[in-house]
Amino acid sequence: MASRILFAAALAILSWGESIHADGLEKRSFSIPHSTPPQRHLDGPAALRKAYLKHGFEVPEALRLRKRQSIVAQLTGPNDVDPAVPATTASEVAITEKNDLEYLSPVEIGSTTMQLDFDTGSSDLWVFSERIPQQQRVGHQFYSLANNTDAKPLEGLSWKIAYGDGSGASGVVFADRVKVGGVTATRQAVEAATSISSQFIEEHSDGLLGLGFGNTNTIKPTKQPTFFENIKPSLKEPLFTVTLKKNSTGVYDFGFIDPQKYIEPLQYVPINTTRGYWEYTTTGYSVGDGPMTKTSFQSIADTGTTLLLLPPDITRAYYANVKGANLNVTEGGYVFPCNSLLPDLTVELTGGVKATVPGTFMNRSLSMTKGSTSCYGGIQQGSNTLSIWGDVFLKSQFAVFDGRSPPRIGFAKQNERFSVPTSDIPPRAELPPSSPKAAPEPLLPTASIPGVVVPGPVMTLAPIAPVKPVEERKGKVSWAMSLFDDLASRWGGGTGDMKDGVIGRNRRMVGRFKFEDAV
C-alpha cells in the first residue's frame, strides 16, 4: 500500500510538469520591456562579489571585508570609516553609470505583478513571498495566496539556492499562473521563498525568472520546466532575444527576431547545455587594434550578471593597454583613472564569429560616493575554466537565444539608435507604505505545505552605552566595531564572524539594534 501511495504521489508531481502549457493554440510572439529602478545603487566591487558568489568563484578577502565594512557603516553612519578595514578615500571614487546595474521586467504571478530579473544564467523562477518576515519584504512586491484561486502547492517539492559564503534563498513550490507579455503559463512552477539572505533583500528585484536550461533547476526531488521551456511550444519561433541598452530601457522579445534592433548579420554558434547554461566556446580575443590572440575557453551569456568576467591572463592583457590601471587589492578588482581611454575588446567564437565591446562600455562605478577620479573596470578576473559574459558585453549586442534542437546562440552588433517607445514602458508598481513599527502580517497556515518554517520571535536589544571616545570620529567607529564583535560572539560563530547580515547560525540582523531568528 505504501509503495502505491508513493507511486501515485510521484505521478501527481510529474503530471504538473507535463500539464504546464501556454494558453491558446495560435502561435504567438510578444515583447516585454525591462528597465532599471532609479534608486538602484550597486557599485562595481559589490557587482563583482555578487557574480563570484553566483558562479561559485572564490571571493577575494578584500571583497569580503568590503561587505563587512558596509555593515559597520549601517551602525556608524555613511560618513564614518572603519580604521580596521582598508578602503580608498572618498577622493578616489566616482559615479559613472547608475542605470546599467540591474534590469527588471514586470511579471504577473497569480494575483500579483512583480518586478523580476530575467536571468539567462540560472534556471529557477523564485520570488519573495508572504512566508518570509515582513521586515524582509519592505520595498518588495511579494507572492501571496490571498485572492489567488489558481495556486496549488506541489507537495513534497522544495528548492534551495546556496552560495559559498552561506547566503542564499530557499522555500516551497506552487503551481500557478505566470503571465509575461501576451503569454500565460497556466501551471508554472513558482518557487516561493520562506528564507532569504540579505544579499537579495538589499536588491530591488522581487525575484528571478531563470531562462537557462531546466536540467540545473534546484527544485527537488523532481526538477520542473522553466518558463521558457513551458511557453516554447506556443511561440511562433522557439526563441527569445535580448536587447539590453546602455543608460536606457531595453526589451526581451519572445517568438520573433526584430531586424530593427541590429545592424550587422546575425552569426550563430552551437550551445553546450550540460551545465544548464547558454554555453559556447571562445577561440580568441584582441584588444583595441591589436592582433587576434588564439586561445580556447568556455563562456556563457548571463543577463543576471553585471560585469564581464574573463580569464586572468586576458584581463591583464586588456588593462595593460589602459593608462593608470592597476589591480587594486583593497577593491578586489581592476581600477583606473576615470579619464583613461579604454580600448575596445573583440572576441572570436567558434567558426570565426566575432563580437566587439566598445571601450566606453567598460567604465563602472567604484562606489556611490561622488566627486573623485577613480573608476572600476567593467572587465574583471574570472575563472580559467568559465568566462561570464554579463551585461557589459550584452549591451553592445543583439543576442538570440534559440531553443531549437540543437540549441544555438546568435550575436549581431546592436542598433544603438533603437529605443523602446515610452508608451511601451509599464510603470513600476507602487509599493504599499510600511512602518518599522508595524505589526508583522499573519502568515497563511503552513500545515498543508511541508518544509515551511514559521519565523521565530524578534528580539530588540537594549541600547548599549559606549565609552566616551577620546576622538569622536574614531571612537564612534571603534564602538561600532566593538558592538559588532560583541554581538557576533554572543550569538555564535566567534568574534566578527558575520556574513551577509547573519550573526552566528540562528540570528539575523534586521535593523540597527534588532535581531531575529534566522529561518
C-alpha positions in Angstrom: 0.0 0.0 0.0 2.8 2.4 1.0 4.5 1.9 -2.4 1.3 2.6 -4.2 0.8 5.8 -2.4 4.4 6.9 -3.2 3.9 5.9 -6.8 0.7 7.9 -7.0 2.4 10.9 -5.5 5.2 10.7 -8.0 2.8 10.6 -10.9 1.0 13.6 -9.5 4.2 15.6 -9.3 5.2 14.6 -12.8 1.7 15.4 -14.1 2.1 19.0 -13.0 5.2 19.4 -15.2 3.6 17.7 -18.1 0.4 19.7 -18.0 2.0 23.1 -17.8 1.4 24.9 -21.1 0.7 28.3 -22.6 -2.9 29.3 -23.3 -4.3 29.2 -26.8 -3.5 27.3 -30.0 -2.4 30.2 -32.1 1.4 30.6 -32.3 2.4 33.8 -30.5 5.1 36.4 -30.1 5.5 39.2 -27.7 7.8 41.8 -26.3 8.5 42.8 -22.7 10.3 46.0 -21.7 12.9 45.9 -18.9 14.4 48.8 -17.1 16.5 49.8 -14.1 14.9 51.2 -11.0 16.2 54.8 -10.5 17.0 54.1 -6.8 19.2 51.1 -7.6 22.8 51.6 -6.3 25.2 48.8 -6.7 28.9 49.7 -7.1 31.5 47.8 -9.1 33.0 45.8 -6.2 29.5 44.7 -5.0 28.6 43.6 -8.5 31.9 41.6 -8.7 31.2 39.9 -5.3 27.7 39.0 -6.4 29.0 37.4 -9.7 31.7 35.4 -7.8 29.1 34.1 -5.4 26.6 33.2 -8.1 29.0 31.2 -10.1 31.0 29.6 -7.3 34.2 31.5 -7.8 36.4 32.2 -4.7 35.6 35.6 -3.3 38.8 37.6 -2.5 39.3 38.6 1.1 39.1 42.3 0.1 35.5 41.9 -1.2 34.5 40.0 2.0 36.0 42.8 4.1 34.2 45.4 2.0 30.9 43.7 2.8 31.7 43.7 6.5 32.6 47.4 6.2 29.2 48.2 4.7 27.5 46.5 7.7 29.6 48.6 10.1 28.6 51.7 8.1 24.9 50.9 8.9 25.8 51.1 12.6 28.0 54.3 12.4 26.6 56.3 9.6 27.6 56.9 6.0 30.5 59.2 6.6 32.4 57.1 9.1 35.3 54.9 8.2 36.3 51.7 9.9 40.1 52.1 10.6 40.5 48.3 10.8 39.2 47.8 7.2 41.3 49.0 4.2 39.4 51.4 2.0 40.1 54.0 -0.7 39.5 57.6 0.3 36.4 59.5 -0.9 38.5 61.4 -3.4 39.4 58.2 -5.2 35.8 57.1 -6.2 33.4 58.4 -8.8 30.0 57.7 -10.2 29.9 56.9 -13.9 26.8 54.9 -14.7 23.8 54.2 -12.4 21.4 52.7 -14.9 23.1 49.6 -16.2 23.4 47.6 -13.0 20.1 45.7 -12.8 17.5 45.1 -15.4 13.9 44.4 -14.2 10.8 43.3 -16.1 7.1 43.1 -15.0 5.7 39.6 -14.5 2.2 38.7 -13.3 2.3 35.7 -10.9 -1.1 34.7 -9.6 -2.8 37.9 -8.4 0.5 40.0 -8.0 2.6 41.9 -10.6 6.3 41.6 -9.6 9.5 43.1 -11.0 11.8 40.2 -11.8 15.4 39.9 -13.0 15.3 37.9 -16.3 18.4 35.7 -15.8 19.9 33.5 -18.6 22.5 32.4 -16.1 20.1 30.4 -13.9 17.1 28.1 -14.2 14.8 28.9 -11.3 11.7 31.1 -11.1 11.8 32.2 -7.5 10.1 35.1 -5.7 9.7 36.9 -2.4 6.6 35.5 -0.6 4.4 36.3 2.3 6.1 33.4 4.2 9.2 35.5 5.0 9.2 38.1 7.8 7.5 41.4 7.0 10.6 43.5 7.6 12.5 41.5 4.9 9.7 42.3 2.4 9.9 46.1 2.8 10.4 47.6 -0.7 9.4 44.4 -2.5 6.2 43.1 -4.0 5.7 39.5 -2.8 3.9 36.3 -3.8 0.6 35.8 -1.9 -2.1 33.2 -1.8 -4.7 35.9 -0.9 -7.4 36.1 -3.6 -5.4 33.6 -5.6 -7.6 30.6 -6.6 -5.2 29.2 -9.1 -2.2 28.4 -6.8 -1.7 24.8 -5.9 1.1 23.5 -3.6 3.3 20.9 -5.1 3.5 18.7 -2.1 7.0 17.3 -1.3 8.9 19.7 -3.6 11.4 22.3 -2.3 14.1 24.4 -3.6 17.4 26.0 -2.4 19.9 28.3 -3.8 23.1 28.3 -1.7 26.3 30.3 -2.2 29.8 29.6 -0.8 29.6 32.2 1.9 26.4 30.7 3.4 24.0 33.1 1.8 21.1 32.1 -0.4 17.4 31.5 -0.5 15.1 28.5 -0.2 11.4 27.7 0.1 8.5 25.7 -1.2 6.9 25.3 -4.7 3.5 26.1 -6.1 1.9 25.7 -9.5 0.4 28.9 -10.6 -0.4 31.2 -13.5 2.6 33.2 -14.7 2.0 35.8 -17.4 4.7 37.6 -19.3 3.7 39.9 -22.1 0.9 38.2 -24.0 1.6 34.6 -23.0 0.5 32.8 -19.8 1.9 29.5 -18.4 -1.1 28.2 -16.6 0.7 25.9 -14.2 4.2 27.2 -13.9 6.4 26.0 -11.0 6.7 29.1 -8.8 9.4 28.9 -6.1 8.1 30.9 -3.1 10.9 31.9 -0.7 10.5 31.1 3.0 14.1 32.0 3.9 16.3 34.6 2.2 19.6 36.3 2.9 20.4 40.0 2.9 22.1 39.8 -0.5 18.7 39.5 -2.1 16.9 41.8 0.4 19.2 44.6 -0.5 18.3 44.4 -4.2 15.3 45.9 -5.8 14.1 42.9 -7.8 11.3 40.8 -6.4 12.9 37.6 -7.5 14.4 35.9 -10.6 13.0 34.4 -13.8 15.6 31.9 -14.9 16.0 31.5 -18.7 18.7 28.8 -18.5 18.0 25.1 -19.1 15.8 23.2 -16.7 18.4 20.4 -16.1 20.0 22.6 -13.5 16.8 23.8 -11.8 17.2 23.5 -8.0 13.8 22.0 -7.3 13.9 18.7 -5.6 13.3 15.8 -5.8 11.8 16.4 -9.2 13.1 19.2 -11.4 10.5 21.4 -13.1 10.4 23.0 -16.6 11.5 26.7 -16.9 9.0 29.4 -18.0 10.6 29.5 -21.5 10.5 25.7 -21.8 6.8 25.8 -21.0 5.8 28.5 -23.4 8.1 27.5 -26.2 5.5 25.3 -28.0 3.1 28.2 -28.2 5.7 30.7 -29.7 5.9 31.4 -33.4 9.6 30.6 -33.2 11.1 28.7 -30.3 13.5 31.5 -29.2 13.8 34.8 -27.3 16.1 37.8 -28.0 17.7 40.2 -25.6 18.4 43.9 -26.3 20.0 45.5 -23.2 20.5 49.2 -23.7 23.2 51.5 -22.3 21.6 54.0 -20.0 18.1 53.2 -21.3 15.2 50.8 -21.2 15.8 47.5 -23.2 13.5 44.7 -24.2 13.1 40.9 -24.3 11.3 39.6 -27.4 9.8 36.1 -27.4 8.9 34.2 -30.5 10.4 36.5 -33.1 13.5 38.3 -34.3 13.2 42.1 -34.8 15.5 43.3 -37.6 15.3 46.9 -36.4 17.4 46.0 -33.3 20.7 45.1 -35.1 22.7 46.4 -38.0 25.1 43.5 -39.0 24.3 39.9 -40.0 23.4 37.5 -37.2 26.1 34.9 -36.6 25.3 31.7 -34.7 27.4 29.3 -32.6 26.3 26.0 -31.1 25.4 25.7 -27.4 26.5 23.1 -24.8 23.7 22.6 -22.3 25.4 20.1 -20.0 25.8 22.7 -17.2 22.4 24.3 -17.8 23.9 27.4 -19.3 23.8 29.1 -22.8 27.5 28.0 -23.0 29.8 28.3 -26.0 33.5 28.2 -26.9 35.6 31.3 -27.2 38.6 30.9 -29.5 40.4 34.2 -29.5 40.5 37.9 -28.5 42.1 41.2 -29.4 42.5 44.4 -27.5 42.0 47.7 -29.4 43.7 47.5 -32.8 46.0 44.6 -31.7 46.2 41.2 -33.4 43.8 38.3 -32.6 45.3 36.1 -29.9 44.2 32.5 -30.3 43.1 30.7 -27.2 40.2 28.4 -26.1 37.9 28.6 -23.1 34.2 28.2 -22.3 31.9 31.2 -21.9 28.2 31.8 -21.0 25.8 34.6 -21.8 24.4 35.7 -18.5 21.9 38.6 -18.3 21.8 38.2 -14.5 25.5 39.3 -14.1 26.5 43.0 -14.5 30.2 42.6 -15.3 32.3 40.7 -18.0 34.5 38.1 -16.2 37.4 36.8 -18.3 40.4 34.5 -17.6 43.1 36.3 -15.6 45.6 36.4 -18.4 43.2 38.1 -20.8 42.1 40.6 -18.1 45.7 41.5 -17.5 46.3 41.9 -21.2 43.4 44.3 -21.5 44.4 46.5 -18.6 48.0 46.6 -19.8 46.5 48.9 -22.5 44.8 51.2 -20.0 46.9 54.1 -18.7 47.0 54.1 -14.8 45.1 50.8 -14.4 46.1 48.5 -11.6 44.7 45.5 -9.7 43.6 47.2 -6.5 43.8 44.7 -3.6 41.5 46.9 -1.5 38.7 46.9 -4.0 39.2 43.3 -5.2 39.5 44.3 -8.9 41.0 46.5 -11.6 40.7 50.2 -11.0 41.9 53.1 -13.3 41.6 56.9 -13.6 38.1 57.8 -14.9 39.6 59.9 -17.7 41.6 57.0 -19.1 41.0 56.0 -22.7 39.6 52.4 -22.7 40.2 50.2 -25.8 37.6 48.1 -27.4 37.6 44.3 -26.8 36.9 41.9 -29.7 36.2 38.2 -29.0 36.2 35.4 -31.5 33.9 32.4 -31.2 33.6 29.0 -32.9 33.5 29.3 -36.7 35.2 32.7 -36.7 32.2 34.6 -35.3 33.3 37.9 -33.8 31.8 40.4 -31.4 33.2 43.7 -30.2 32.5 45.6 -26.9 33.3 49.3 -27.1 35.7 50.6 -24.6 33.1 53.2 -23.5 31.1 50.3 -22.0 33.9 49.3 -19.6 33.7 52.1 -17.1 31.8 51.2 -13.9 31.2 53.0 -10.6 33.7 52.3 -7.8 31.3 53.3 -5.1 28.3 55.6 -4.7 30.5 58.5 -3.4 30.7 61.4 -5.8 33.5 63.7 -6.8 36.6 61.6 -7.4 38.7 60.3 -10.2 39.0 56.5 -9.9 36.7 54.1 -11.7 36.1 50.3 -11.6 36.6 48.1 -14.6 33.6 46.5 -16.4 36.0 43.7 -17.2 37.3 41.8 -14.2 39.1 38.5 -13.5 37.0 35.3 -13.6 38.0 31.7 -13.9 40.2 29.9 -16.4 37.5 27.3 -17.0 34.4 29.5 -17.4 34.0 33.1 -18.7 30.9 35.1 -17.7 29.6 37.4 -20.4 27.3 39.7 -18.4 25.5 43.0 -19.2 28.8 44.9 -20.0 29.1 42.6 -23.1 25.4 42.2 -23.9 24.7 45.9 -24.0 26.8 46.0 -27.2 25.0 43.1 -28.9 21.7 41.9 -30.1 21.5 38.3 -28.8 19.3 35.5 -30.0 18.7 32.5 -27.6 17.4 29.9 -30.0 15.8 26.9 -28.3 15.5 24.7 -31.3 17.1 21.2 -31.3 20.1 21.6 -31.2 20.0 24.9 -29.4 22.3 27.8 -30.5 23.0 31.4 -29.7 23.4 34.3 -32.2 25.0 37.7 -31.9 24.9 40.8 -34.0 26.0 44.4 -33.5 23.2 46.2 -31.7 21.5 49.1 -33.4 22.2 51.9 -30.9 19.5 54.1 -32.5 16.8 51.7 -31.5 14.9 52.7 -28.4 11.8 51.4 -26.7 8.8 53.7 -27.1 7.9 55.4 -23.9 4.3 54.3 -24.2 5.5 50.7 -24.1 7.3 51.1 -20.7 4.9 50.0 -17.9 5.2 52.0 -14.7 6.7 50.2 -11.7 4.0 49.1 -9.3 3.7 51.3 -6.3 4.7 49.6 -3.1 2.4 49.9 0.0 3.6 52.2 2.7 5.4 50.5 5.5 6.4 51.3 9.0 9.2 49.7 11.1 6.8 49.7 14.0 4.0 47.9 12.1 3.0 44.5 13.5 4.0 41.5 11.4 1.4 40.4 8.9 -0.1 37.0 9.8 1.2 34.2 7.7 -1.1 31.7 6.0 -1.4 28.3 7.6 1.5 26.1 6.7 0.3 22.7 7.7 -0.6 21.7 4.1 2.8 22.5 2.8 5.8 20.5 4.1 9.0 22.2 4.9 7.6 25.7 5.7 9.1 27.2 8.8 7.3 30.0 10.6 9.7 32.7 11.6 10.8 32.8 15.2 10.3 35.8 17.6 12.0 39.1 17.1 14.1 40.4 20.0 15.2 44.0 20.4 18.5 44.6 22.2 18.7 47.3 24.9 20.9 50.2 23.8 24.5 49.8 24.9 26.1 53.0 26.2 29.6 53.4 24.6 32.6 54.5 26.4 33.2 58.2 25.9 35.7 58.4 23.0 39.0 60.2 23.1 38.4 61.3 19.5 34.7 61.5 18.5 35.0 60.1 14.9 37.5 57.3 15.8 35.6 56.5 19.0 32.3 56.2 17.2 33.7 53.6 14.8 35.6 51.7 17.5 32.4 51.5 19.5 30.5 50.2 16.4 33.2 47.6 15.8 33.1 46.5 19.5 29.3 46.2 19.3 29.7 44.2 16.0 32.2 41.8 17.6 30.4 41.5 20.9 27.1 40.6 19.1 29.0 38.1 16.9 30.5 36.4 19.9 27.2 36.4 21.9 25.2 34.9 19.1 27.6 32.3 17.9 30.3 31.9 15.3 33.2 33.7 17.1 34.2 37.3 17.1 33.5 39.2 13.9 32.1 36.0 12.2 29.3 37.7 10.4 28.3 37.2 6.8 25.5 38.9 4.8 23.8 40.1 8.0 23.8 36.7 9.7 25.3 36.5 13.1 26.1 33.0 14.2 23.9 30.3 12.8 20.5 31.3 14.1 20.3 35.1 14.4 19.9 37.7 11.7 20.4 41.5 11.7 17.2 43.3 10.7 17.9 46.8 11.9 20.4 48.9 13.8 20.0 47.0 17.1 17.4 44.4 16.1 17.9 40.7 15.5 15.6 37.9 14.8 15.7 34.1 14.5 17.1 33.2 11.0 14.9 30.7 9.1 
